[in-house]
Amino acid sequence: MARPLQFDRQKAIDAAMGIFWEQGYSASSLQQLLDAMQINRGSLYAAFSDKAGLFKEVIDNYQSRIQSIVIRLLSNELDPAKGIKDVFELTLLALTEDALALGCLLVNTVNELSPIDSEIASHAAKKLDVVEQAFIAACERAQTLKQMTKEITPESAGKMLMTSMIGLRVQSRRGVEISDLRQSITPLLNMLMPTLDKR
């Protein structure tokens, strides 16, 4: 009979997330992960199968805990334009410099692993697809409420916003100043939602 796992799974996943987020998947050694999680090799294999299995669970955990904030903001039924703006304000422009320097774990993963591990990269990309669909749905509601220009379809607007979000996360990891990040997104928001700052 297998012995029960003798560690806090969520605490271990959070510790592993910190290592993966800061260093990336490839640069995070198994020993670094074990030390951070405070477990032994056998426990890791029993709980997660291997490093890749652990990383996929970290990605799932990141998506459910952190990206759920983005989905909630984009689900603003009464004021979708504000919800869209809040996504950029609260999940990017309001972050500390240290948090900005980490970028987005999902974006980092797709950029790092697409050429070398398509399975894990695809797993992360699917999480980003959920956010893109939430942007598109928010744009549809914004157009219905006449908050967004009709010169562009909701699908195109949502994809543009998602592309901007990903680009800003990459730029933030490069150390670009918050003021410069803001200057990059403000014209797009004003173009799509001309009355946003006039209400």
ABEGO torsion letter per residue (X at the ends): XBBBBABBAAAAAAAAAAAAAAAEAAABBAAAAAAAAGBBAAAAAAAAGBAAAAAAAAAAAAAAAAAAAAAAAAABAABAAAAAAAAAAAAAAABBAAAAAAEBAAAAAAAAAAAABAAAAAAAAAAAAAAAAAAAAAAAAAAAAGABBAABBAAAAAAAAAAAAAAAAAAAAAGBBAAAAAAAAAAAAAAABAAAAAX
